[in-house]
Amino acid sequence: MPLIATGIRSDHLMFSTPLFVASSLFEYNASNGHATEMRVSAIAQCSGTFRIWRGRQMRDAVITILAIVAAAIGWWGLAELTGQITADEPGAQPFFFALLFLAVTATLIPPAAFLNRRFAPDAVALDPYRFMRHSAWGGICVATWAWLQTQRAFNLGFALLTVLIFVAIEFLIARLKSDTQQGTTET
């Protein structure tokens, strides 16, 4: 069933079919009187609304929203914990490190997801949740630094050592995944 555009303005097009998948629409150009093609990847429904997000885009949006909520909870919890509870109370330090890990990891998820999609699209295709692992490495690193500071053992050498350890572990994980991918394609 072909799609027939009956409207004349690009912001108010009406279609003769109630449910369709729009792969291309036409926009009316008033200056030269010709219709130009406009690509749309959405599903129009009977009510005329468009579903813009689907698949990976929806997953990324949900993960970003959940990360922002988790970061807000983590930072708010840290503010409440450090403002109202002393460090010598039972359970205060483990709770502090857990909240610090949550806050830093959740804060790093959106930028890590963006950077992974922007600079490593091939790796993201193989491992779509690798940005969460990278964010968790950052959270573990900061929580480890905070623990070292409580022991009065934190210095630049330990900071660089922990970063190098996490980079080496990430390199080994990426190497193992690539070897596993090559092994499955050969057999």
Secondary structure, DSSP 8 states (H G I E B T S, - for coil): ----B--SBTTB--BSSSSEEEEEEEEE-TTT--EEEEEEEEEE-TTS-EE---THHHHHHHHHHHHHHHHHHHHHHHHHHHHHS-TTSTTHHHHHHHHHHHHHHHHHHHHHHHHHHHH-HHHHHH-TTHHHHHHHHHHHHHHHHHHHHHTT---HHHHHHHHHHHHHHHHHHHHHHHHHHHHHHH-
